[in-house]
């Protein structure tokens, strides 16, 4: 297969990458652009660790060829906020200590961001439905749910 240049817009910056058109977006994000928020999990689009936003919609970057991403707005975990000023969803996950091993967090946060963009105050059932295909093997499900509810403004600050 021949490689060809493809122009991608990732986290607001334009990147010209040269790769085969069927190369998964995840590989380009991690290997060429050095963005390590999206993780390689199953490679089949089933676990959610590779989730990014494409035009605001949560998408599994391990199964999306880069040829389908040209001209689209791609946002990774690194594009949401900074260490000094995290996005509201990132801050909610920090506040609720919604991580144990942390491997699933990219998918949970990016899926939450997409959910809150279309439904700013989802019910617990709607949150559970949105996150149902994001796998967490560590058991931080309660903290993750609390983090999403906090990010939506439906959970008061935890009492110290």
C-alpha positions as CSV (number, residue, x, y, z in Angstrom):
1,X,0.0,0.0,0.0
2,X,1.2,3.5,-0.7
3,X,1.4,6.2,1.8
4,X,-0.2,9.6,1.1
5,X,-0.3,12.9,3.0
6,X,-3.5,13.6,4.9
7,X,-4.3,16.8,6.7
8,X,-5.9,16.4,10.1
9,X,-7.2,19.0,12.5
10,X,-6.5,17.8,16.0
11,X,-7.1,19.8,19.2
12,X,-7.4,23.0,17.0
13,X,-4.1,22.5,15.2
14,X,-3.6,21.4,11.6
15,X,-1.2,18.4,11.1
16,X,-0.1,17.0,7.8
17,X,0.7,13.3,8.3
18,X,1.8,10.7,5.8
19,X,0.4,7.3,6.3
20,X,-1.7,4.6,4.5
21,X,-5.3,5.8,4.2
22,X,-6.5,2.8,6.2
23,X,-4.2,3.5,9.2
24,X,-6.3,3.7,12.3
25,X,-6.6,7.3,13.7
26,X,-5.4,6.0,17.1
27,X,-2.0,5.0,15.6
28,X,-1.5,8.5,14.1
29,X,-2.6,10.3,17.3
30,X,-0.3,8.3,19.5
31,X,2.7,7.5,17.3
32,X,2.9,10.5,15.0
33,X,1.4,13.3,17.1
34,X,2.5,12.1,20.6
35,X,-1.0,12.3,22.1
36,X,-1.4,9.6,24.7
37,X,-4.9,10.3,26.1
38,X,-6.5,7.8,23.8
39,X,-5.3,4.3,24.7
40,X,-5.0,1.1,22.8
41,X,-7.4,-1.4,24.5
42,X,-9.1,-4.0,22.4
43,X,-8.4,-2.7,18.9
44,X,-12.0,-3.6,17.9
45,X,-13.8,-0.5,19.0
46,X,-15.5,-2.3,21.9
47,X,-13.8,-1.1,25.1
48,X,-13.8,2.7,24.7
49,X,-10.2,3.5,25.8
50,X,-9.4,5.0,22.4
51,X,-12.4,7.4,22.4
52,X,-12.0,10.8,20.8
53,X,-14.5,13.4,19.7
54,X,-14.9,13.8,16.0
55,X,-17.1,16.8,15.2
56,X,-18.3,16.6,18.8
57,X,-19.3,13.0,18.6
58,X,-17.6,10.3,20.7
59,X,-15.8,7.9,18.3
60,X,-13.5,4.9,18.6
61,X,-10.2,5.9,17.1
62,X,-8.9,2.4,16.9
63,X,-11.3,1.5,14.1
64,X,-11.6,4.7,12.2
65,X,-9.2,5.1,9.2
66,X,-7.5,8.4,8.9
67,X,-8.9,8.8,5.4
68,X,-12.3,9.4,7.0
69,X,-10.9,12.1,9.3
70,X,-9.6,14.7,6.9
71,X,-11.6,18.0,7.2
72,X,-13.1,17.0,10.5
73,X,-12.5,18.4,14.0
74,X,-10.8,15.8,16.2
75,X,-10.4,16.4,19.9
76,X,-8.5,14.2,22.3
77,X,-8.3,14.3,26.1
78,X,-5.3,16.6,25.8
79,X,-7.5,19.1,23.9
80,X,-10.1,19.5,26.6
81,X,-8.1,21.4,29.3
82,X,-4.7,21.9,30.8
83,X,-3.1,20.8,34.0
84,X,-3.6,24.3,35.4
85,X,-7.1,24.7,34.1
86,X,-8.8,21.3,33.5
87,X,-12.1,21.1,31.6
88,X,-15.2,20.8,33.9
89,X,-15.5,17.1,33.1
90,X,-11.8,16.5,33.9
91,X,-12.1,18.4,37.2
92,X,-15.2,16.4,38.2
93,X,-13.3,13.1,37.7
94,X,-10.5,14.5,39.8
95,X,-12.8,15.8,42.5
96,X,-14.6,12.4,42.7
97,X,-11.3,10.4,42.5
98,X,-12.9,8.5,39.7
99,X,-9.8,6.5,38.8
100,X,-8.1,3.4,40.1
101,X,-5.9,2.1,37.4
102,X,-7.0,5.0,35.1
103,X,-6.9,3.0,31.8
104,X,-10.6,3.6,31.0
105,X,-10.6,7.3,32.0
106,X,-9.9,8.6,28.5
107,X,-13.0,6.9,27.2
108,X,-15.2,7.8,30.2
109,X,-14.2,11.4,30.1
110,X,-14.5,11.8,26.3
111,X,-17.9,10.0,26.2
112,X,-19.1,12.2,29.1
113,X,-18.0,15.3,27.3
114,X,-20.0,14.2,24.2
115,X,-23.0,13.3,26.3
116,X,-23.1,16.6,28.2
117,X,-22.8,18.6,24.9
118,X,-26.2,17.2,23.8
119,X,-27.8,16.6,27.2
120,X,-26.3,19.0,29.9
121,X,-28.3,17.4,32.7
122,X,-28.7,13.7,32.1
123,X,-30.4,11.4,34.5
124,X,-28.4,8.6,36.1
125,X,-30.1,6.2,33.7
126,X,-29.1,8.3,30.7
127,X,-25.5,8.4,32.0
128,X,-25.4,4.7,32.5
129,X,-26.8,4.2,28.9
130,X,-24.2,6.6,27.4
131,X,-21.3,4.9,29.2
132,X,-22.5,1.3,28.8
133,X,-19.9,0.5,26.1
134,X,-16.9,1.9,28.0
135,X,-15.3,-0.9,30.0
136,X,-13.8,-0.4,33.5
137,X,-12.3,-3.4,35.0
138,X,-11.2,-1.8,38.3
139,X,-14.6,-1.2,39.8
140,X,-14.7,2.6,39.9
141,X,-18.2,2.7,38.5
142,X,-19.7,4.5,41.4
143,X,-17.1,7.3,41.4
144,X,-17.4,7.6,37.6
145,X,-21.2,8.0,37.9
146,X,-20.7,10.6,40.6
147,X,-18.1,12.5,38.5
148,X,-20.5,12.7,35.5
149,X,-23.3,13.9,37.8
150,X,-20.9,16.5,39.3
151,X,-19.8,17.7,35.8
152,X,-23.5,18.1,34.9
153,X,-24.0,20.3,37.9
154,X,-26.3,17.9,39.6
155,X,-24.1,16.9,42.4
156,X,-23.1,19.3,45.2
157,X,-19.5,19.6,46.4
158,X,-18.6,16.7,48.6
159,X,-18.7,17.6,52.3
160,X,-15.2,17.4,53.8
